[in-house]
Amino acid sequence: MPRTSDSRTRMVAAAARLFRAQGYPATGWRQVAAEAEAPWGSQAHHFPGGKEQLGAEAISRSGAGFERAIRAVFSGVHPADALGLWIRAASAELSASGWRDGCPVATVALETAHSSEVLAAACADALGSWRAALADALTSHGVPESEAASLAALMLAAIEGALIMARAERAVMPLELVGDELASVLRARIG
């Protein structure tokens, strides 16, 4: 029988996957418990703050995972090349999921930021860490910090918007177009 802490970890991971695919309101406790193979009732034990606590922890987990991925992809290569890798991976993953698995944070942010300070803060923290990771990659290639911050915001906003468009259109073309344009901007700004 799995240990209790394993059940909690599995529930957070399951919630993160489900929120990414179907959103926060559409994801119920029973579905999370079933997906995590956790006993019913463990939600009350592990998450006394309710679904909002689970949501914040799932967003934090997803955010940290994507931050690590961004830092890994952008490490030691020209940001335009890294961006191309990111776009190709996002396109392949989104297409393979049947247009279901876009950004693990954006769906929850769009659905809940207006109604939950806890979830809005978790989403803001995750997106902020991604923006910081991009800015760090840019400064490591000689872009001044003040410019790196705004360029990182542009990159993240463009990719997030392209992911939404790709999901709606059920096509990778918006991601490819945005990726090409951002790569041109990065090559022009970074020697």
C-alpha positions in Angstrom: 0.0 0.0 0.0 1.4 3.4 -0.9 2.6 5.7 1.8 0.5 8.8 2.7 3.0 11.3 1.4 3.1 9.4 -1.9 -0.6 9.8 -2.2 -0.4 13.6 -1.6 2.4 13.9 -4.2 0.4 11.9 -6.7 -2.7 14.0 -6.1 -0.8 17.2 -6.8 0.7 15.7 -10.0 -2.7 14.4 -11.1 -4.3 17.8 -10.5 -1.6 19.6 -12.4 -2.2 17.3 -15.4 -6.0 17.6 -15.2 -5.9 21.4 -14.8 -3.7 21.7 -17.8 -6.0 19.6 -20.0 -9.5 20.6 -18.8 -9.1 23.5 -16.5 -9.7 24.1 -12.8 -13.5 24.3 -12.6 -14.0 21.1 -14.6 -11.7 19.1 -12.4 -13.3 17.5 -9.4 -11.9 15.9 -6.3 -13.1 12.4 -7.3 -11.4 12.7 -10.6 -8.1 13.8 -9.0 -8.3 11.0 -6.4 -9.0 8.4 -9.1 -6.3 9.7 -11.4 -3.8 9.6 -8.5 -5.0 6.2 -7.3 -5.5 7.8 -3.9 -8.1 6.8 -1.4 -11.2 8.9 -1.2 -11.0 11.1 1.9 -7.3 11.7 1.4 -8.1 15.1 -0.1 -9.5 16.3 3.2 -6.5 15.0 5.0 -3.8 16.4 2.7 -5.5 19.6 1.6 -7.3 21.2 4.5 -7.4 24.4 2.5 -9.6 22.6 -0.1 -9.4 22.6 -3.8 -7.9 26.0 -3.8 -4.9 24.7 -1.8 -4.5 21.8 -4.2 -4.7 24.2 -7.1 -2.0 26.4 -5.8 0.3 23.5 -5.1 -0.4 22.0 -8.6 0.4 25.4 -10.3 3.5 25.7 -8.2 4.6 22.2 -9.2 3.9 22.9 -12.9 5.6 26.3 -12.7 8.7 25.0 -11.2 8.9 22.2 -13.7 8.6 24.5 -16.7 11.1 27.0 -15.2 13.6 24.1 -15.0 12.8 23.2 -18.5 13.3 26.8 -19.8 16.6 27.1 -18.0 17.8 23.8 -19.4 16.7 24.6 -23.0 18.2 28.1 -22.9 21.5 27.1 -21.2 24.6 27.5 -23.4 22.8 28.1 -26.7 21.8 31.3 -28.6 18.3 32.3 -27.3 16.9 32.2 -30.9 18.0 28.5 -31.2 16.6 27.7 -27.8 13.3 29.4 -28.7 13.1 27.2 -31.8 13.5 24.1 -29.6 10.8 25.3 -27.2 8.4 26.0 -30.0 9.0 22.7 -31.7 8.5 20.8 -28.4 5.3 22.8 -27.5 3.9 22.2 -31.0 4.6 18.5 -30.9 3.1 18.1 -27.4 0.0 20.2 -28.1 -0.7 18.3 -31.4 -0.1 14.9 -29.8 -2.5 15.7 -27.0 -5.3 16.5 -29.4 -5.0 20.2 -28.7 -5.7 19.6 -25.0 -2.4 20.2 -23.2 -1.3 23.8 -23.7 0.3 25.9 -21.0 -0.1 24.3 -17.5 -0.7 27.7 -15.9 -2.6 29.8 -18.5 -5.8 27.8 -18.4 -6.1 28.2 -14.6 -5.1 31.8 -14.7 -7.7 32.6 -17.3 -10.4 30.8 -15.3 -9.6 31.8 -11.8 -7.5 35.0 -11.5 -10.5 37.2 -11.1 -12.1 35.1 -8.3 -9.2 33.6 -6.3 -6.3 35.6 -4.9 -4.6 32.3 -3.9 -4.7 30.9 -7.5 -3.9 34.3 -9.1 -0.8 34.5 -6.9 0.3 31.0 -7.7 -0.1 31.7 -11.5 1.7 35.0 -11.2 4.6 33.4 -9.4 4.9 30.6 -12.0 4.7 33.0 -14.9 7.1 35.4 -13.2 9.7 32.6 -12.7 9.5 31.8 -16.4 10.0 35.4 -17.3 13.0 35.6 -15.0 14.5 32.4 -16.5 14.1 34.0 -20.0 15.6 37.3 -18.8 18.5 35.4 -17.2 19.2 33.6 -20.5 19.2 36.9 -22.4 21.5 38.7 -20.0 23.9 35.7 -20.2 24.1 36.6 -23.9 24.9 40.2 -23.3 21.5 41.8 -23.3 21.3 44.6 -20.6 19.1 43.7 -17.7 16.5 46.4 -18.4 16.1 45.3 -22.0 16.2 41.6 -21.0 13.2 42.0 -18.7 11.0 43.6 -21.4 12.2 41.2 -24.1 11.5 38.2 -21.8 8.0 39.6 -21.2 7.5 39.9 -25.0 8.7 36.3 -25.6 6.5 34.8 -22.9 3.4 36.8 -23.8 3.8 35.9 -27.5 4.3 32.2 -26.8 1.3 32.1 -24.4 -0.9 33.9 -26.9 0.3 31.6 -29.7 -0.5 28.5 -27.5 -4.1 29.8 -27.0 -4.5 30.5 -30.8 -3.0 27.0 -31.6 -5.5 25.3 -29.3 -8.4 27.3 -30.7 -7.4 26.7 -34.4 -6.2 23.1 -33.8 -3.0 24.0 -35.7 0.6 24.6 -34.9 0.9 27.5 -37.4 0.4 30.2 -34.8 3.3 28.8 -32.7 5.5 28.5 -35.8 4.8 32.1 -36.9 5.4 33.5 -33.5 8.5 31.4 -33.1 9.9 32.7 -36.4 9.2 36.3 -35.6 10.7 36.1 -32.1 13.7 34.3 -33.4 14.2 37.2 -35.9 13.9 39.7 -33.1 16.4 37.8 -30.9 18.9 37.4 -33.7 18.7 41.2 -34.4 19.1 42.0 -30.7 21.8 39.5 -29.9 24.9 39.1 -32.0 
